[in-house]
Amino acid sequence: MEGEPTGRAGQAGGGSPLALLLGIHARQAWRKVLDIRQQSRLLTFLIGSFMLGYLGFAFWMFWFALKLVGRFPGLGGMLAERLLYLLFAFLFVMLLFSNLVINYTNLFRNRETAFLIPLPIPTHVIYQWKLVESAILASWAFLFLIAPFLVAYGLNFHAPWHFYLVTPILVGIFIVIPAVAGAWGAILVARHLDRKTFQIAALVSGVACLILMAVAFQPAPIADDMLETRVMDVLDRLMYRTRFAQTACLPSHWLAASVVNWSEGAWLTAGFFALVMLSNALFFGYLGFTRLGGAFYEANSAVQSRGQLLANWWNARQPARNRRFELRGVGLESAFKLLFWLRSDTRALLVKDARLFWRDTSQWAQTLMLFGLLGIYILNLRQFSRQLTNPFWINLVSHLNLLACSLNLATLTNRFVFPQFSLEGKRFWIIGMAPLGLLRIARAKFWLASGASWLLTSGLMWLSCHMLQMEWQQTLFFMGAVSVMTFTLCGLAVGLGTLYPNLKEDNPGKIVSGFGGTFCLVLSFIYIIGSVVVLAATSPITRWGLPSPERTAVGGTLFLVWSVLAGWVPFRLGLRRLKTIEVY
């Protein structure tokens, strides 16, 4: 293959280099699993129980929702089918974006890739291994989410027993398409765009997409009696607005059509869509797996050798005596100078962390995706504000909104705050011997994460309360609750990040997937569910009675005590460990 070095490494041992890489990493993964079991059986049991509990709770939720939709007279089956198409369409877009980001990071910003390329291993083998690894990292959450939904769908519509054997095969074929498309996109971006240009283009595109979706999904005016006398008009608008999910050229349509027809016993139609999906997966999968090695080598060479297009363009327009890299971090340093009460060394550390976050494409791109989805959710809250008149439903929807915002916050803290300490990696001994000291560094990371998270989550909470047309007292209450939860979750993430660091890994996704990251996610979800339940049960407006100041005071006190235990205790344990940790 042109443009790539060749080699015969691994063949002398009787196996292909790809099989060697797959075997090595499979053994490493198995040993990590055994390591987790040996660290603490109690924590392992807790994580396993949480995963089983999530699967059971998700199955019950999907089953109840599908059963409720199915009871709608005459249109229950059609509405459930449209929900299936919508779910697969949105998950396909998320899978595509996730594969693009993870493939870009694994192929061009990965320490293992940089280590393997100079070795006598064919470059296309390195690309093939990274494609497999990226597909696994991007798809495991999709499989974890979709499994209880498919089981609930099959039970609700009385699917035959072989439905539960065929659907895993269909899903396995489906995930090949976004995996290969993400690899193509990552190589295309790396070949023709530098990091900063790609970042700006992605941000502009994301904002433009949000604006277009806000305009496209803008709710039409609803009359007061529409829900009672014009239900069919509402359903007609709903079906019209969601018709894009049944576009025949979407791979999600092929998967959904196969699942629906197989559950109904229309096996010929289901087989047709399954074969369409299989043919596309085989064709594009074969091309992507066998013909992108040379393109990967050229793209990797371009990424490692070129400078930033914007910086080069700026310097070319400046006189020779003034040619400096003015675009590198001046804005960040000026912004952090506003924090005048902090010492200069602490501000320098904060600038370093913010700059590393911006340089890591996988981190800020996933942040953009999470907040984009949350923005779509908030824009659609306007649909509820016109129909909520009963105090019980107002209270229920407002606390569900708090739950949605806090779960998004837990995802952010677990994904981006927890690995901050581990990302120091080989530089750990430098910051450990610096005059700042490890304790001040940990506190600085906590306050940076808490401040940034609070600005984002409080703004989103205010916007969502405004969309729900809540009174200012309720808005202040929920903003106060989410503020407390922000500091608690950041303290939990920083504390567990120092207790369970992984200084040998530079990929945040792999750090979070370890024992400490999983444990942090479990505790975050337990804390959020407990907090929302306490606040909802002691809310001034409940189903069981009139406002009760004493009950509200007791609930607020329990919430604050629960937050201190969940956030302050792990953070203090992490600081205590830093006093005795060895710097090397």
C-alpha angles and dihedrals in degrees: 000000000000121000098020134089119244132215145164101226113149095017093092088063091058098257138084120262090244092054089048092053092045092049094048094051093044089055091047091051092049092049090051089054090051089047091056091052091051095048097064128341090197093056091044090052090048093052092045091049091050093051092049090045091051092051091049094045093046091049091051092047094049092043092050093046094049091046091050092049091045091059092065106115113257097340103058096104092045093051092048090049092051090050089054092052092047093050093051092045094053092043090051091055091048091048091050093051093043092051091049093053096042093045091050091051095043095046102040110014102041128111093213092053091051089050095049100046097070090048121094091262121121109256093227088059090055089049092049092052092048090048091055092045093048092049091053094047093047098043107042093082090049091053091046091052099042098047098074091042094055092047091049091047092051093049094046093052096037096243118188120261094257089060088079091052097046100045095064088054091049092049090048091054091046097055091058092070099058090039093058093039090052091051091050090049094047093052091046092051093045092048098051108022133052122222099264095044090049091049094051092044091050093049093048091046092048093051091046091051091050091051092048092048091048090054095042095048096040106139118245119233111277123208120229093247097042096102091053105036105019105042092136091057090054092049091047091055091046093053091045094051093050099044091105089076090068096056104139096222094060116100088218088062091055092051095045093046091050092050095046096046094045091052089051094048095250092132098164092056091043090049091050093055091042090054091048089053092044094050092051092045092050095045099045092033092055092048093046094045098046108025107044099070094092092044089050091052092050093045092048091050090050093049094049096044108041130076128224114294095216094049092047092048091049094048092047090059094051126083114263094252092052099044105128134139094263093164096063110102100315091125092050094049092048091049094051091048086072087071089077094161091067123085117254094246091053091050089050090054091050091049090051093052093046092048093049089050091052092047092053103083094193094057102048092037091056089046089054091050094049095049091043090058091045089050091054089050092051093047090055093051087086087076091067100044093069095051105042113098104135113088091222093057092043089054093046095049093045092053091045086053089053089050092051094049093046093048089052088049091051090052090052096047093046094045100041111015100044096058095046094096094043092050090069084077113156090004090066094098090054095055090038091060095040119109091249093072127215094271094058090045092054092047091048091052090049095051093044092051093043094048095048093044092047093052091051100041097042090050092049091046092051091048093049092048089049090051090051089050094234123172118259092252091057091045091054091047094054093041089053091049094050090046091056090046091050094057091042095052092045091050090049092049095046093044095050090041089061093041094051107028124168105202094170096065127073098183110093091203092059092044091054091046091060129091097276095048093048091048090049091052092049093051091045092055092045090051093048095048092047092048095049092047092051093047093046094047093051097038116135089241114051138151093251104056154329126307113297118194092194093053091048092049092050091049092049091049092049090048093052093046091047090049093050092050093047097045112021098045096055090043092053091047089052092051090048090053091051089060091063102031117119117239113212 
